[in-house]
Amino acid sequence: NYSTATDQLFPVMYVLDGANYVEKMAVPRVLDRLIAAKAIPPVVAIFSEPADRQEEYSRSQRWRAFMATELVPMVDKRFRTFSAPDQRIILGSSLAAYGAVDLAVEYPSLFGLCAAIAPPAQTATLVSNQTKAQKAVMSIKFFVMGGVYDSMIDGARKLHTTLDEYSAPVSYLEV
C-alpha cells in the first residue's frame, strides 16, 4: 500500500545479514502476508548485507557510522518513514545479533527497538562492560530469542539476564 498511501509514514525494519533473510527465509513474502493479515502494520524493510560481517559486526566504528550517518538518513530521505526511534528496529541473528545490539546501544536515539535472535554469549558484554550502554538500554525495547536446540542458547539467556539487571524492557523467548 506504500504507493497509494502517499500521506502515510511507515516504521522501518533494518535486517542485518539481509541476504539470508531474503533468500533463505523469504522474509519479504512473510512480511507481505503479515501486513495483509493485519498482524503487523505496514513497514519498510531494509535488508543490509555486510561486506565483512566479522569486522562490521564486531564494534566497527566505520560500520556504525555508515549505518547511523549514511544508511538511516538515506532511507529516511528516500522513503516516507517515521524518524522516531520507537518506529525503527534493528534486527540480527547470531553474530548479526551482536551487531544489532551494538548498534542499538551506540545509537539509542536512532534505534529504539532491537531484536537479537540466537546472540553469541559475548553479546551481554556490550551492556555489562559499558556505562553508556547500561544507560541506553533503558530506552530500547529488546526482543531476545534463543533456540533450546542450539549450543549457543547461553548467549540468549545471558543477554536476557543482563538486560533484566539494567532494567531494560525485554521480551524473551526460547523455542
Protein Blocks (a to p, Z undefined) as FASTA:
>chain_A
ZZmmmmbccdddddehklmmmmmnommmmmmmmmmnomaccddddddddfblmlmmnopa
klmmmmmmmmmmmmmmmpccdfbfklcccddehjlmmmmmmmmmmmmmlmmcdcdehiaf
klmmmmmmpmklmmmmmmpccdddddfkbmklmmmmmmmmmmmmnopacddddZZ
